[in-house]
Amino acid sequence: MKNMPHIIIGSAIVSLIALLALPWVGSGDDTITLLDIIRTKGHGYQVGYAILAPLAVALVVGALSLKGSKRWLTAIAAVLLIVPAFLSVVAQHAALGAHIAAALSVVALASSVALTAKPIRQ
């Protein structure tokens, strides 16, 4: 249980890197990163914020949970992590970045749920 905050932090960091650096959606040779969608303010760019914000919250909650976790913090992170876990999965023509982010968001989500069920005591 003491490693759960490290798992949340690591999953969130790698997920953020995958979303920002690797292609999020694409077909054939045409790929686009989530950062490109946000930068160009293209159609549905708000979804980018809805995917990135929960991962940033998970990073903060993981850092706050290193010494002792609070159920209300980890529960909020668990609920918020549902968004990047499933929006990356249902993205039409999802690319490598979406798949990596979805898998690691589920890992961070499971760790947050585990910390909510059995928090780390100081």
C-alpha positions in Angstrom: 0.0 0.0 0.0 2.9 2.4 0.6 3.8 2.2 -3.0 0.4 3.3 -4.3 1.2 7.1 -4.3 4.3 6.4 -6.4 2.2 4.3 -8.8 -0.3 7.2 -9.1 2.5 9.8 -9.7 4.4 7.6 -12.2 1.2 6.7 -14.1 0.1 10.3 -14.3 3.5 11.5 -15.5 3.9 8.9 -18.2 0.2 9.4 -19.2 0.7 13.2 -19.6 3.9 12.6 -21.6 2.1 10.2 -23.9 -0.8 12.6 -24.4 1.4 15.6 -25.1 4.2 14.0 -27.2 2.7 11.0 -28.9 -0.1 11.0 -31.5 -3.5 11.0 -29.9 -5.6 10.3 -32.9 -4.8 9.6 -36.5 -5.5 7.5 -39.6 -2.8 6.5 -42.0 0.0 9.0 -42.1 -2.1 11.8 -40.6 -1.7 12.0 -36.8 -2.3 14.7 -34.3 -1.3 15.1 -30.6 -3.6 16.4 -28.0 -1.4 19.4 -27.5 -1.9 20.2 -31.2 -5.6 20.1 -30.8 -5.5 22.5 -27.8 -3.0 24.8 -29.5 -5.0 25.3 -32.6 -8.3 25.6 -30.7 -9.8 23.2 -33.2 -13.1 21.4 -32.9 -13.6 19.9 -29.5 -10.4 21.3 -28.0 -12.1 21.5 -24.5 -11.9 17.7 -24.4 -8.1 18.1 -24.2 -8.4 20.1 -21.0 -10.9 17.5 -19.7 -8.3 14.8 -20.3 -5.2 16.6 -19.0 -6.7 18.2 -15.9 -7.6 15.0 -14.0 -4.1 13.7 -14.7 -2.6 16.9 -13.2 -5.0 16.5 -10.2 -3.8 12.8 -9.8 -0.2 14.0 -9.8 -0.9 16.5 -6.9 -3.0 13.9 -5.0 -0.2 11.3 -5.4 2.3 13.8 -4.1 0.1 14.7 -1.1 -0.5 11.0 -0.3 3.2 10.1 0.0 3.3 10.5 3.8 -0.4 9.9 4.6 -3.4 9.7 2.4 -6.8 11.2 2.9 -9.9 9.3 1.6 -11.6 12.4 0.4 -8.5 13.4 -1.8 -8.0 9.9 -3.3 -11.8 9.5 -3.9 -11.8 12.8 -5.9 -8.8 11.7 -7.9 -10.4 8.3 -8.6 -13.6 9.9 -9.8 -11.7 12.4 -12.0 -9.5 9.7 -13.5 -12.5 8.1 -15.0 -12.5 10.8 -17.7 -9.0 10.3 -19.2 -9.4 6.5 -18.9 -12.5 6.3 -21.0 -12.2 9.4 -23.3 -9.0 8.1 -24.7 -10.5 4.7 -25.2 -13.6 6.0 -27.1 -11.6 8.4 -29.3 -12.3 7.6 -32.9 -9.0 6.5 -34.7 -7.1 6.5 -31.4 -3.4 6.3 -31.8 -0.5 5.2 -29.6 -0.7 8.1 -27.2 -4.4 7.5 -26.5 -3.8 3.8 -25.8 -0.9 4.4 -23.4 -2.8 7.2 -21.6 -5.9 5.0 -21.3 -4.0 2.1 -19.8 -2.0 4.2 -17.4 -5.0 6.2 -16.4 -6.7 2.9 -15.4 -3.7 2.0 -13.3 -3.8 5.4 -11.5 -7.5 5.0 -11.1 -7.1 1.5 -9.5 -4.4 2.8 -7.2 -6.6 5.8 -6.2 -9.5 3.4 -5.4 -7.2 1.2 -3.4 -6.0 4.2 -1.4 -9.6 5.3 -0.8 -10.5 1.8 0.5 -7.4 1.5 2.7 -5.6 4.9 3.2 -2.0 5.2 4.3 -1.8 6.2 8.0 0.9 8.5 9.2 
